[in-house]
């Protein structure tokens, strides 16, 4: 099954760079420009990993995280923050139990870092799905 990566970044160049890097990973990539659009996608589609910028119009990354925490899928979908913020803002984001962090700018130098972090997030998501499946089998087994 092909994994779906949700790239949320209002910077069209960063968005395109991430899509380009991930294209070779044979994943389905959905791109949006703000947190409101990202929430709509998470509510309507099966998303395996979210890459999230923190500074965006309409609904920023912090607003997205605030709303996302209220959803049932919150603990199941790894969120990777992509930002060039100061450390105190990054620490604020870490309070939401994000999966990982990608520093900006995103470029050829950190390309493999980005790809490896996304690969690990996909593996994490698959393990969570397998655990849920096993848990449901144990819960519903006769005995």
C-alpha positions as CSV (number, residue, x, y, z in Angstrom):
1,X,0.0,0.0,0.0
2,X,1.3,3.4,-1.0
3,X,1.8,5.9,1.9
4,X,0.3,9.3,1.7
5,X,2.4,12.3,2.8
6,X,0.7,15.6,3.5
7,X,3.0,18.6,2.8
8,X,1.8,21.8,4.4
9,X,3.8,24.8,3.6
10,X,2.8,28.2,2.1
11,X,6.2,28.7,0.6
12,X,5.6,27.3,-2.9
13,X,9.4,26.7,-3.5
14,X,9.8,24.7,-0.2
15,X,6.6,22.8,-1.0
16,X,7.9,22.0,-4.5
17,X,11.3,20.9,-3.2
18,X,9.7,18.6,-0.6
19,X,7.5,17.1,-3.3
20,X,10.5,16.6,-5.6
21,X,12.5,14.9,-2.9
22,X,9.7,12.6,-1.9
23,X,8.5,11.8,-5.4
24,X,11.3,9.3,-5.8
25,X,10.1,7.5,-2.6
26,X,7.0,6.3,-4.5
27,X,4.6,7.9,-2.1
28,X,1.3,9.8,-2.7
29,X,2.0,13.4,-2.0
30,X,-0.8,15.9,-1.1
31,X,0.3,19.6,-0.9
32,X,-1.6,22.4,0.8
33,X,-0.7,26.0,1.7
34,X,-2.1,26.4,5.2
35,X,-3.2,24.6,8.3
36,X,-6.9,24.9,7.6
37,X,-6.5,23.0,4.3
38,X,-4.3,20.5,6.1
39,X,-7.1,19.8,8.7
40,X,-9.6,19.3,5.8
41,X,-7.3,16.7,4.2
42,X,-6.7,14.9,7.5
43,X,-10.4,14.7,8.2
44,X,-11.3,13.5,4.7
45,X,-8.4,11.3,3.6
46,X,-6.0,8.6,5.0
47,X,-2.8,10.4,5.7
48,X,0.3,8.6,6.9
49,X,2.8,11.4,7.6
50,X,2.4,15.2,7.9
51,X,5.2,17.6,7.1
52,X,4.2,21.0,8.6
53,X,5.5,24.5,8.3
54,X,4.8,26.6,11.4
55,X,4.4,30.0,9.9
56,X,1.5,30.2,7.4
57,X,-1.5,32.3,6.6
58,X,-5.1,31.4,7.4
59,X,-4.2,28.8,10.1
60,X,-0.5,28.5,11.1
61,X,1.2,25.3,12.2
62,X,0.5,25.9,15.9
63,X,-3.2,26.4,15.2
64,X,-3.1,23.2,13.1
65,X,-1.4,21.3,16.0
66,X,-4.0,22.7,18.5
67,X,-6.9,21.4,16.4
68,X,-5.1,18.2,15.3
69,X,-4.6,17.2,19.0
70,X,-8.4,17.0,19.3
71,X,-8.7,14.4,16.6
72,X,-8.7,10.7,17.1
73,X,-5.8,10.2,14.6
74,X,-3.5,12.5,16.6
75,X,-1.4,9.8,18.1
76,X,-1.3,7.7,15.0
77,X,0.0,10.2,12.4
78,X,3.6,11.3,12.8
79,X,4.1,15.1,12.3
80,X,7.4,16.4,11.1
81,X,7.9,20.1,11.6
82,X,9.7,22.0,8.9
83,X,10.8,25.5,10.0
84,X,13.5,28.0,10.5
85,X,12.1,29.4,13.8
86,X,14.0,30.3,16.9
87,X,14.6,27.6,19.5
88,X,11.8,28.8,21.8
89,X,9.2,28.4,19.0
90,X,10.6,25.0,18.1
91,X,10.3,23.9,21.8
92,X,6.7,25.1,21.8
93,X,6.1,22.8,18.8
94,X,7.8,19.9,20.6
95,X,5.1,20.2,23.4
96,X,2.7,18.7,20.8
97,X,4.7,15.4,20.7
98,X,5.8,15.9,17.1
99,X,7.7,13.1,15.5
100,X,10.7,15.0,14.2
101,X,12.0,18.3,12.9
102,X,13.5,19.4,9.6
103,X,15.4,22.7,9.7
104,X,14.9,25.2,6.8
105,X,16.1,26.0,4.3
106,X,15.5,22.7,2.6
107,X,18.2,22.2,0.0
108,X,20.4,19.6,-1.6
109,X,22.6,19.5,1.4
110,X,19.9,18.2,3.8
111,X,18.0,16.2,1.1
112,X,18.9,12.8,2.5
113,X,18.1,13.9,6.1
114,X,14.6,14.9,4.9
115,X,14.1,11.6,3.0
116,X,15.4,9.5,6.0
117,X,13.1,11.3,8.5
118,X,10.1,10.7,6.2
119,X,11.1,7.0,5.8
120,X,11.3,6.6,9.6
121,X,7.9,8.4,10.0
122,X,6.3,6.0,7.4
123,X,7.8,3.0,9.3
124,X,6.4,4.4,12.6
125,X,2.9,4.9,11.0
126,X,2.9,1.3,9.7
127,X,3.9,-0.1,13.1
128,X,1.1,1.9,14.8
129,X,-1.4,0.5,12.2
130,X,-0.2,-3.1,12.8
131,X,-0.4,-2.6,16.6
132,X,-4.0,-1.3,16.2
133,X,-4.9,-4.3,14.1
134,X,-3.4,-6.8,16.6
135,X,-5.1,-4.9,19.5
136,X,-8.5,-5.2,17.7
137,X,-8.0,-9.0,17.1
138,X,-7.1,-9.5,20.7
139,X,-10.1,-7.4,21.9
140,X,-12.5,-9.2,19.6
141,X,-11.2,-12.8,20.0
142,X,-13.4,-15.3,21.8
143,X,-12.1,-16.5,25.0
